Protein backbone atom coordinates (compact mmCIF):
# COMPACT_ATOMS: atom_id res chain seq x y z
CA UNK A 1 0.00 0.00 0.00
CA UNK A 2 1.14 3.56 -0.65
CA UNK A 3 2.19 5.21 2.60
CA UNK A 4 1.26 8.74 3.47
CA UNK A 5 -0.29 10.96 0.86
CA UNK A 6 0.16 13.58 3.56
CA UNK A 7 3.96 13.11 3.49
CA UNK A 8 4.69 12.70 -0.25
CA UNK A 9 5.39 16.31 -1.10
CA UNK A 10 1.85 17.41 -0.37
CA UNK A 11 1.91 20.06 2.35
CA UNK A 12 -1.84 19.88 3.02
CA UNK A 13 -2.86 18.63 6.45
CA UNK A 14 -3.60 14.90 6.47
CA UNK A 15 -7.26 13.91 6.31
CA UNK A 16 -9.19 10.95 7.63
CA UNK A 17 -9.13 9.43 4.15
CA UNK A 18 -5.34 9.43 4.32
CA UNK A 19 -5.44 7.63 7.66
CA UNK A 20 -7.88 5.10 6.23
CA UNK A 21 -5.64 4.43 3.23
CA UNK A 22 -2.51 3.98 5.36
CA UNK A 23 -4.29 1.73 7.87
CA UNK A 24 -6.02 -0.31 5.13
CA UNK A 25 -9.52 0.36 6.45
CA UNK A 26 -12.58 2.35 5.41
CA UNK A 27 -13.03 6.02 6.27
CA UNK A 28 -16.08 5.00 8.30
CA UNK A 29 -13.87 2.76 10.43
CA UNK A 30 -11.51 5.68 11.11
CA UNK A 31 -14.50 7.72 12.24
CA UNK A 32 -15.63 4.92 14.52
CA UNK A 33 -12.20 4.68 16.13
CA UNK A 34 -11.97 8.40 16.84
CA UNK A 35 -15.54 8.53 18.14
CA UNK A 36 -14.80 5.63 20.51
CA UNK A 37 -17.63 3.59 19.03
CA UNK A 38 -18.05 -0.10 19.68
CA UNK A 39 -17.58 -2.95 17.23
CA UNK A 40 -14.00 -2.03 16.32
CA UNK A 41 -11.43 -4.73 17.06
CA UNK A 42 -8.36 -3.93 19.12
CA UNK A 43 -6.11 -4.72 16.15
CA UNK A 44 -7.97 -2.37 13.79
CA UNK A 45 -8.03 0.36 16.44
CA UNK A 46 -4.27 0.00 16.90
CA UNK A 47 -3.62 0.25 13.15
CA UNK A 48 -5.77 3.36 12.81
CA UNK A 49 -4.14 5.13 15.77
CA UNK A 50 -0.64 4.25 14.55
CA UNK A 51 -1.46 5.53 11.08
CA UNK A 52 -2.87 8.75 12.53
CA UNK A 53 0.25 9.27 14.60
CA UNK A 54 2.55 8.62 11.64
CA UNK A 55 0.69 11.12 9.47
CA UNK A 56 0.28 13.70 12.23
CA UNK A 57 -3.50 13.55 11.81
CA UNK A 58 -5.66 15.49 14.24
CA UNK A 59 -9.42 15.42 14.37
CA UNK A 60 -11.14 18.49 13.04
CA UNK A 61 -13.20 19.34 16.08
CA UNK A 62 -14.73 22.39 14.42
CA UNK A 63 -16.14 20.24 11.60
CA UNK A 64 -17.37 17.70 14.12
CA UNK A 65 -19.09 20.48 16.05
CA UNK A 66 -20.93 21.63 12.92
CA UNK A 67 -22.04 18.07 12.20
CA UNK A 68 -23.08 17.20 15.75
CA UNK A 69 -24.22 20.56 17.08
CA UNK A 70 -21.64 20.22 19.89
CA UNK A 71 -18.30 21.92 20.44
CA UNK A 72 -16.83 19.04 22.47
CA UNK A 73 -15.72 21.48 25.11
CA UNK A 74 -16.59 21.74 28.80
CA UNK A 75 -16.39 24.95 30.81
CA UNK A 76 -15.28 25.13 34.43
CA UNK A 77 -16.02 27.95 36.86
CA UNK A 78 -13.68 27.83 39.84
CA UNK A 79 -12.56 30.19 42.58
CA UNK A 80 -9.16 31.68 41.80
CA UNK A 81 -7.24 30.47 44.84
CA UNK A 82 -4.13 28.52 45.78
CA UNK A 83 -5.99 26.74 48.60
CA UNK A 84 -5.27 23.02 48.52
CA UNK A 85 -8.87 21.79 48.25
CA UNK A 86 -10.16 23.87 45.30
CA UNK A 87 -6.82 23.60 43.47
CA UNK A 88 -6.71 19.81 43.87
CA UNK A 89 -10.31 19.45 42.71
CA UNK A 90 -9.56 21.53 39.60
CA UNK A 91 -6.54 19.35 38.84
CA UNK A 92 -8.73 16.27 39.15
CA UNK A 93 -11.26 17.77 36.72
CA UNK A 94 -8.48 18.63 34.24
CA UNK A 95 -7.13 15.06 34.33
CA UNK A 96 -10.54 13.52 33.74
CA UNK A 97 -11.59 15.93 30.97
CA UNK A 98 -8.34 15.30 29.12
CA UNK A 99 -9.18 11.57 29.01
CA UNK A 100 -12.69 12.19 27.64
CA UNK A 101 -11.49 13.90 24.46
CA UNK A 102 -13.22 17.17 25.38
CA UNK A 103 -11.46 20.53 25.47
CA UNK A 104 -11.46 22.35 28.79
CA UNK A 105 -12.16 26.06 29.24
CA UNK A 106 -11.51 27.42 32.73
CA UNK A 107 -12.69 30.77 34.12
CA UNK A 108 -11.57 31.83 37.59
CA UNK A 109 -13.68 33.96 39.89
CA UNK A 110 -12.43 35.97 42.85
CA UNK A 111 -14.05 36.63 46.21
CA UNK A 112 -15.61 40.07 46.11
CA UNK A 113 -15.72 40.25 42.30
CA UNK A 114 -19.01 42.03 41.39
CA UNK A 115 -19.39 39.95 38.22
CA UNK A 116 -18.70 36.76 40.17
CA UNK A 117 -20.06 33.47 39.01
CA UNK A 118 -22.64 34.96 36.66
CA UNK A 119 -19.93 36.78 34.73
CA UNK A 120 -17.82 33.62 34.52
CA UNK A 121 -20.74 31.57 33.23
CA UNK A 122 -21.59 34.22 30.62
CA UNK A 123 -17.98 34.13 29.42
CA UNK A 124 -18.12 30.37 28.96
CA UNK A 125 -21.45 30.52 27.15
CA UNK A 126 -20.00 33.11 24.78
CA UNK A 127 -17.14 30.72 23.99
CA UNK A 128 -19.59 27.91 23.30
CA UNK A 129 -19.44 24.93 25.66
CA UNK A 130 -21.52 21.77 25.84
CA UNK A 131 -21.66 21.66 29.62
CA UNK A 132 -20.46 23.61 32.64
CA UNK A 133 -18.76 22.49 35.86
CA UNK A 134 -19.14 24.81 38.85
CA UNK A 135 -16.39 23.80 41.27
CA UNK A 136 -16.80 24.53 44.99
CA UNK A 137 -18.63 27.85 44.70
CA UNK A 138 -18.94 30.18 47.65
CA UNK A 139 -22.19 31.83 48.66
CA UNK A 140 -22.34 35.04 46.67
CA UNK A 141 -25.07 37.53 47.47
CA UNK A 142 -27.94 36.81 45.09
CA UNK A 143 -26.37 33.61 43.76
CA UNK A 144 -27.85 31.18 46.22
CA UNK A 145 -30.14 32.38 48.95
CA UNK A 146 -31.37 30.60 52.02
CA UNK A 147 -34.64 29.85 50.21
CA UNK A 148 -32.80 27.92 47.50
CA UNK A 149 -33.44 30.60 44.87
CA UNK A 150 -31.07 30.87 41.93
CA UNK A 151 -30.20 33.66 39.53
CA UNK A 152 -28.25 31.68 36.92
CA UNK A 153 -30.37 30.27 34.10
CA UNK A 154 -28.68 27.89 31.67
CA UNK A 155 -29.83 25.72 28.78
CA UNK A 156 -26.98 23.18 28.95
CA UNK A 157 -26.20 20.50 31.56
CA UNK A 158 -24.46 21.69 34.73
CA UNK A 159 -22.32 19.76 37.21
CA UNK A 160 -21.85 21.35 40.65
CA UNK A 161 -19.01 20.04 42.81
CA UNK A 162 -19.19 20.34 46.58
CA UNK A 163 -22.16 22.67 46.96
CA UNK A 164 -25.87 23.15 46.29
CA UNK A 165 -26.55 24.28 42.75
CA UNK A 166 -26.52 28.05 42.20
CA UNK A 167 -28.01 27.55 38.73
CA UNK A 168 -31.21 26.42 37.06
CA UNK A 169 -30.66 24.24 34.00
CA UNK A 170 -32.36 21.43 32.07
CA UNK A 171 -30.17 19.01 34.02
CA UNK A 172 -28.24 19.81 37.21
CA UNK A 173 -25.88 17.14 38.54
CA UNK A 174 -24.02 17.26 41.86
CA UNK A 175 -20.96 15.42 43.14
CA UNK A 176 -18.60 15.69 46.08
CA UNK A 177 -21.27 16.83 48.50
CA UNK A 178 -20.36 14.43 51.33
CA UNK A 179 -18.35 16.82 53.52
CA UNK A 180 -20.89 16.50 56.34
CA UNK A 181 -20.36 12.71 56.42
CA UNK A 182 -16.59 13.19 56.49
CA UNK A 183 -16.95 15.67 59.36
CA UNK A 184 -19.16 13.13 61.14
CA UNK A 185 -16.40 10.52 60.80
CA UNK A 186 -13.75 12.89 62.18
CA UNK A 187 -15.92 13.95 65.12
CA UNK A 188 -16.99 10.40 65.94
CA UNK A 189 -13.36 9.25 65.91
CA UNK A 190 -12.63 11.69 68.73
CA UNK A 191 -15.76 10.72 70.67
CA UNK A 192 -14.87 7.04 70.33
CA UNK A 193 -11.49 7.77 71.90
CA UNK A 194 -13.39 8.91 75.02
CA UNK A 195 -13.54 12.69 74.68
CA UNK A 196 -16.66 14.14 76.27
CA UNK A 197 -17.11 16.63 73.45
CA UNK A 198 -15.23 18.05 70.47
CA UNK A 199 -14.53 21.71 69.73
CA UNK A 200 -14.64 22.93 66.14
CA UNK A 201 -12.35 25.30 64.29
CA UNK A 202 -14.55 26.18 61.31
CA UNK A 203 -13.74 27.63 57.91
CA UNK A 204 -15.27 30.90 56.65
CA UNK A 205 -19.02 30.46 56.50
CA UNK A 206 -19.42 31.95 53.00
CA UNK A 207 -18.02 28.61 51.85
CA UNK A 208 -20.55 25.82 51.50
CA UNK A 209 -17.73 23.37 52.28
CA UNK A 210 -17.16 25.06 55.65
CA UNK A 211 -20.90 25.02 56.41
CA UNK A 212 -21.15 21.30 55.59
CA UNK A 213 -18.24 20.42 57.87
CA UNK A 214 -19.70 22.48 60.69
CA UNK A 215 -23.11 20.87 60.25
CA UNK A 216 -21.61 17.35 60.24
CA UNK A 217 -19.70 18.12 63.46
CA UNK A 218 -22.74 19.64 65.20
CA UNK A 219 -25.12 16.86 64.11
CA UNK A 220 -22.72 14.19 65.40
CA UNK A 221 -22.41 15.77 68.83
CA UNK A 222 -26.19 16.21 69.02
CA UNK A 223 -26.81 12.60 67.98
CA UNK A 224 -24.52 11.42 70.80
CA UNK A 225 -26.15 13.74 73.34
CA UNK A 226 -22.93 15.68 73.87
CA UNK A 227 -22.64 19.41 74.56
CA UNK A 228 -22.00 21.57 71.48
CA UNK A 229 -19.26 24.11 72.26
CA UNK A 230 -19.13 27.57 70.66
CA UNK A 231 -17.57 27.55 67.20
CA UNK A 232 -14.29 29.33 66.51
CA UNK A 233 -14.09 30.53 62.90
CA UNK A 234 -10.90 30.80 60.85
CA UNK A 235 -10.18 31.73 57.26
CA UNK A 236 -8.53 28.45 56.10
CA UNK A 237 -5.00 29.78 56.85
CA UNK A 238 -2.50 28.41 59.35
CA UNK A 239 -2.30 31.90 60.85
CA UNK A 240 -6.01 31.85 61.68
CA UNK A 241 -5.57 28.38 63.19
CA UNK A 242 -2.78 29.73 65.35
CA UNK A 243 -4.99 32.57 66.59
CA UNK A 244 -7.78 30.09 67.36
CA UNK A 245 -5.30 27.85 69.18
CA UNK A 246 -4.24 30.69 71.47
CA UNK A 247 -7.91 31.22 72.35
CA UNK A 248 -8.70 27.53 72.86
CA UNK A 249 -5.56 27.01 74.97
CA UNK A 250 -7.09 29.25 77.65
CA UNK A 251 -10.05 26.86 78.06
CA UNK A 252 -9.19 23.93 80.32
CA UNK A 253 -12.24 22.00 79.08
CA UNK A 254 -10.77 21.60 75.58
CA UNK A 255 -9.45 18.07 75.04
CA UNK A 256 -10.29 17.56 71.33
CA UNK A 257 -10.57 19.84 68.30
CA UNK A 258 -11.79 19.09 64.78
CA UNK A 259 -10.36 21.67 62.35
CA UNK A 260 -12.07 22.24 59.00
CA UNK A 261 -8.78 21.99 57.10
CA UNK A 262 -5.22 20.84 57.70
CA UNK A 263 -3.59 24.27 57.44
CA UNK A 264 -5.68 25.58 60.32
CA UNK A 265 -5.02 22.38 62.28
CA UNK A 266 -1.25 22.86 61.91
CA UNK A 267 -1.45 26.48 63.12
CA UNK A 268 -3.68 25.36 66.00
CA UNK A 269 -1.16 22.73 67.13
CA UNK A 270 1.64 25.29 67.09
CA UNK A 271 -0.33 27.58 69.42
CA UNK A 272 -1.25 24.73 71.77
CA UNK A 273 2.37 23.62 72.08
CA UNK A 274 3.54 27.18 72.71
CA UNK A 275 0.98 27.32 75.55
CA UNK A 276 2.65 24.31 77.18
CA UNK A 277 0.11 21.72 76.05
CA UNK A 278 0.98 18.37 74.51
CA UNK A 279 -0.68 17.02 71.38
CA UNK A 280 -2.24 14.48 71.68
CA UNK A 281 -1.67 13.82 75.40
CA UNK A 282 -3.53 16.97 76.49
CA UNK A 283 -5.46 17.93 73.33
CA UNK A 284 -6.24 15.77 70.30
CA UNK A 285 -6.50 17.42 66.87
CA UNK A 286 -8.08 16.18 63.62
CA UNK A 287 -7.71 18.03 60.32
CA UNK A 288 -9.39 17.79 56.95
CA UNK A 289 -7.94 17.33 53.41
CA UNK A 290 -4.76 15.29 54.01
CA UNK A 291 -2.43 17.83 52.46
CA UNK A 292 0.99 16.39 51.48
CA UNK A 293 2.76 17.83 54.55
CA UNK A 294 0.20 16.41 57.02
CA UNK A 295 2.17 13.18 57.51
CA UNK A 296 5.41 15.07 58.24
CA UNK A 297 4.46 17.69 60.85
CA UNK A 298 4.97 17.08 64.56
CA UNK A 299 2.97 15.15 65.53
CA UNK A 300 1.85 13.59 62.22
CA UNK A 301 -1.71 14.80 61.70
CA UNK A 302 -4.83 12.65 61.87
CA UNK A 303 -7.07 13.91 59.07
CA UNK A 304 -9.85 13.12 56.62
CA UNK A 305 -8.59 12.61 53.08
CA UNK A 306 -10.68 14.30 50.41
CA UNK A 307 -11.32 12.05 47.36
CA UNK A 308 -10.71 14.75 44.74
CA UNK A 309 -9.97 12.39 41.85
CA UNK A 310 -12.91 10.10 42.64
CA UNK A 311 -15.30 13.07 42.80
CA UNK A 312 -14.03 14.45 39.50
CA UNK A 313 -14.16 11.05 37.83
CA UNK A 314 -17.74 10.32 38.82
CA UNK A 315 -19.01 13.83 38.19
CA UNK A 316 -17.45 14.24 34.73
CA UNK A 317 -18.57 10.76 33.67
CA UNK A 318 -22.16 11.72 34.48
CA UNK A 319 -21.84 15.14 32.80
CA UNK A 320 -20.39 13.73 29.55
CA UNK A 321 -23.10 11.06 29.50
CA UNK A 322 -25.74 13.79 29.83
CA UNK A 323 -24.15 15.84 27.03
CA UNK A 324 -23.91 12.92 24.64
CA UNK A 325 -27.22 11.28 25.57
CA UNK A 326 -29.59 14.20 26.17
CA UNK A 327 -32.72 12.04 26.07
CA UNK A 328 -31.39 9.32 28.39
CA UNK A 329 -31.86 9.17 32.13
CA UNK A 330 -28.93 10.55 34.15
CA UNK A 331 -26.39 8.05 35.42
CA UNK A 332 -26.88 7.27 39.13
CA UNK A 333 -24.61 8.97 41.64
CA UNK A 334 -22.70 7.37 44.48
CA UNK A 335 -21.48 8.98 47.70
CA UNK A 336 -17.75 9.79 47.83
CA UNK A 337 -15.58 7.45 49.91
CA UNK A 338 -14.74 8.48 53.46
CA UNK A 339 -11.09 7.92 54.34
CA UNK A 340 -9.98 8.78 57.87
CA UNK A 341 -6.18 8.73 58.13
CA UNK A 342 -5.30 8.04 61.76
CA UNK A 343 -1.83 9.26 62.68
CA UNK A 344 -0.36 10.56 65.94
CA UNK A 345 -2.29 13.74 66.74
CA UNK A 346 -5.23 11.94 68.39
CA UNK A 347 -5.41 9.87 71.57
CA UNK A 348 -7.75 9.25 74.51
CA UNK A 349 -8.29 12.30 76.73
CA UNK A 350 -6.10 12.85 79.79
CA UNK A 351 -7.28 10.97 82.85
CA UNK A 352 -9.60 12.91 85.11
CA UNK A 353 -7.30 12.00 87.98
CA UNK A 354 -4.42 13.77 86.26
CA UNK A 355 -3.57 17.10 87.90
CA UNK A 356 -5.18 20.04 86.16
CA UNK A 357 -3.19 21.43 83.30
CA UNK A 358 -1.69 24.43 84.97
CA UNK A 359 0.17 27.22 83.32
CA UNK A 360 -1.53 27.26 79.98
CA UNK A 361 0.42 30.43 79.30
CA UNK A 362 3.32 29.85 81.71
CA UNK A 363 5.08 27.01 79.91
CA UNK A 364 5.81 28.81 76.68
CA UNK A 365 9.54 28.15 76.94
CA UNK A 366 8.85 24.44 76.85
CA UNK A 367 6.74 24.55 73.72
CA UNK A 368 8.28 27.56 72.02
CA UNK A 369 11.45 25.86 70.81
CA UNK A 370 11.54 24.99 67.14
CA UNK A 371 11.12 21.30 66.37
CA UNK A 372 11.96 20.13 62.84
CA UNK A 373 9.24 18.21 61.00
CA UNK A 374 9.40 14.49 61.61
CA UNK A 375 8.16 11.85 59.16
CA UNK A 376 5.30 9.62 60.16
CA UNK A 377 6.92 6.63 61.75
CA UNK A 378 4.27 4.08 60.91
CA UNK A 379 1.62 3.29 58.33
CA UNK A 380 -1.63 5.23 58.30
CA UNK A 381 -4.78 3.56 59.50
CA UNK A 382 -7.66 3.83 57.05
CA UNK A 383 -11.30 3.54 58.06
N, C-alpha and C positions, 0 to 999 in steps of 0.2 A: 504494500500500500504506500501511497505517496505521503510523506510526512511533512506536515506543517505548511499549509498554504499561507499561514500567517508569518512564516519565517523565510520564505523563498523570494526575497526581494520585494515583497509587498509590505509596505509600511502601515497598511490599515490595521486597526485593532482586530484581533482574532474574534470570530463569531462562533455561535454554538454549532453551526454547520461544520466549521473547521474541526471543532472538538469531536463531533460525531464521526467525521471522516477518519481522523487519526485513531480514534478508539475502535473503529469498525462497527459502529452501532448507528441506529437511527437518531435523527434530531429529537424525536419524541422521547427517546430513552435518555438523552442528555437532559432534557427538561425534567424528566421524572427524577433523575438523580439529584439535580440541584433544588428541586422542590421537596426533597426528602419523602417522596411517595413510596408506597409499598410496591411489592412485586418486581423489585429489581434485585438480581442476585448480587452477592458480595463481590464476585469476580468482575461482573460488568461494572459495578459501582467503582471498584478499584481502577479499572481501565479508564473510565471516564474522568475520574479525578486526576489520575496521572497525566492523561492527555491535556486536561485543562491547565495543569501546572506547567507542563512543558511549553505550551503555547502562550502562557501568561494570560489566559482567559479569565475575565471577571464578569460576573452577571451584570446585566444592565438593569439595575433596580428601578431606574426611572421608567423604562419601558414596561417593566413588570407592574409598576404602580398604575400606569395608564390602563393596562389590560385588566388588572384586578380591582382597581378602585382603592388600593391601599398603598401607602408609602413604605411599608415595612420599616417603620421607625417608631420608637417608644420614647415618650418624654418623661422626664423625672423632675419633680419639684422637691428640692431639699434645702434645709437650712444651711447657709454658708457658715460652717463652724469646723474647728479642728477637734471638737470633743470626740472621744473615742467611739461612743455608741453610734451617733449619726454618721460619722465618717466610715466606720466599719460596715454599717448597713448599706451605704452607698457603694462601697467596694464590692459587697456581695451582689448587689443588683447589677453592677457593671459586668462581673464575671458571668452571671447567668445570661444576661442579654446577649453578650458576645457569642455564647454557645447556641442561641436560638436563630442566629442569622439576621436579627433585626439591628438596625442602627440605633444608637442611643443619643438622645439630646437632653442635656442637663441644664437646668436653670436654678441658680442659687437665690434664696431669699435671705434677708437679714432682719434680725429683731429690730423693730421700730421703723422698718421701711413702710412708708404710706401705701405704696403699691402692693407690697406683700405678696401673698399667695395668688390673689386674683391677677395681678400683673404678670406673675410668672406663668400662670396657666394661659393667659392671653398670648404671651410670647410663643409658647409651644404650639398653640392652635394656629397661629399665623405661619409657623414653619411647616405645619402639616404633619401630624402624628396620628397613629392608629389607636393609641391608648396612652393613658397618663398614669404614672406612679407618683403618689404624694407620700413622701418618706418622712415619718415622724414630725408632723406639723405641730406647731405650738398654737395656743389659743389666741388668735388675733381678734381684736374687737370687730364684731360684725361677721366674722368668718364662721364661728360655731358658737352659738349661744347656749345658755343652760336649757332652753326649751327644744334643743336639737335642730333649730332652724339653720338653713344654709343660704349662702349668697352666691355660690358658684353653680352655674348651670352648664352642663356639658352634654354633648350628643355622641360621645365615644366612651368606651369602657374605662373605668377608673379603678385603680388598686391603691388602697390606703394602708400604709404600714405603720403599725404601732399607735393608732389613734382612731377615734370615731371619724366618720367621713365628714369633711367640711364641704362636700359637693353633692349635687343632685345630678344623676346621669342615668342613662338607660340601664346600666349595670354597674353597681358599686361592689367591689370585692374588698375584703379586709384580710390582713395577715399580721402575725406578730403582735397580737393584742393580748398576750398572756402574762403581762408584767405583774398583775395582781396575784396570779398563782405562784409566780417565782418569789414574790415578796412573802407570800404565805409560807412557802417552804423555808425561806431564810428565818422568818420569825419563829416558826415552829421548831426549827433546829435548836434555837436558843432556849425555848421553853422546855424542850425535851432534855436539855442538859441540866435543868433544875432551876433556871432563873424565874423569879416570881413574875417579872414583867420585862418588857423590852422597850427601850427608848428608841426614837426614830429621828435620824438626821435626814430630812427630806430635801429633795431638789426643788428648784423654783416652780411654783404652782401654775405658771402659765403653760408649762409643759404637761401634756397629757401623760407622758411616761412617768413623771414625778407624781402626778395625782394617782395613777394606777398603783404605784408602789406604796404610797401612803395608805390607800384604801385597802390593799391586801394585808398590810401590817395591822391596821386598825381592826379589820374584820377578824383576823386570827386571834388577836387578844380578846376581843369581845366573845368569840365562839368558845374560848377557854375560860371565860369568866374572870379574866385578869384586868387589873386597872390599866387604863390607857393614859400614859403620861402626856404632858404637853409636847407638841412637836417643835423641834428646832429646825429652821429652814436655812439651807445654804444655796449656793449658786452653781453647783457642780464642781467648783474648784477646790484644790487642796487647801488653799488659804482660808476658804469659808469653813472647811472641815476643822481646821486648826482653831478658828475662832469659836466654833461650836464646842470643840473639845475643852477649851478653857472654861466655858460656861458649865458644861456637864461635869467637869472635874470637881466643881464646888458642891455637887449634890451627892451626898454619901449613899443615897438610895440607888444610884446607877450602878448596875452590875452587868448590863448587856445593852449594846447599841446596834441597830441595823441601819447602815448608811445606804442612801439611794444610789451611790456609785462608789467605785473604788478610790477615785482621787480624793473625795471627801473623807473616806474611811482612813486613808493614809495620813491626811492632815490631822484628823481626830486622834489617831494613835500617837502622833508626835506630841500633841498637847497633853494627852493623858500621861505620857511618860515624863514629860517635863514637870508635871504636877506631882511626881513621885509615885504614880500608880503603875502597876504591872499589867501588861496585856499578854495572856488572858487571865492571870491569876486573880486580879482584882476586877477587871472589866473585860468582857468578851466583845469582840467587834466582828460584824459580818458586812462585807461590801456587796457590790453588784456590778457586773460586767465581765470580770476576770480579764483585766487589762494585762498586757504581757509582763509588766513589772510586779504584778500582785504576788507571784510565787517567790520573789527575791527580796521583798522588804523584810524588816524585822519587827514582829514575827511574820512569817509567811501568812498571807491574808486568806481567811475563809471567805468565799464569795459565791455568787450565783453567776454562772457563765451564760451569756446571752447567745442564742443560736442564730447569729446573723445570716450565715450561709443557708441554713435550713429554711429560715423565714423567706429569704429572697428566692430560693429555689421553688418553694411551694407557691408563693404569690405570683411570680412571673409565669410559671407553668399554667396557672389558672387564667392569668390575663391573656396570654398568647392564645390559649384555647378559646377564650371568649372573642378575641379579635378574628380568629380564623374560622370560627363556627358560630356566627352570630345568632343562628336560630336554635342552637343546641342548649340544653340545660347547663348551668355552670358546673364545673368540677367541684366535688365536695372538698371542704376544708378540714384540716386536722390541727389540733392544738400544738403549739411548739413544744419541744422537749424541755423538761426542767432538769438542770444539771447543777447540783450543789457541790462545789469543790471544797471539801473540808481540809483545812490546813491547820496552822498552829495558833490562830488568833482567837479561838473559841475553846472554852472549857467550862466545867461546872462552876457555879458561883462560889465565892469564898464561904467557908463554914460560918454559921452564925455564932459559933463560939470563938471565932477568931477575934482578937482585939480590933476595935474600930480603926478604920484607916485614918490615922491622924496625919496632920500636916499635909493636907492636899496641896498646899502652896509652899510648904516649908522644905520639901525635899527636892527642890529644883536642881540642886547640884548633882543629885544622884541620877536624875533622868536627863539632865541637860547636855551631858557629854555626847559627842557624835559617835554613832555606831555605824560602821559600814554595812551595806546591805549584805545579807546572808542568803545563799540559795536554800530552797526548800530541801530539807534533808531526806524526806521520804516521799513515796508516791501519794498523789491526791486520792481522796476517797470520793467516789461519785455516787450520788443517790438519784 
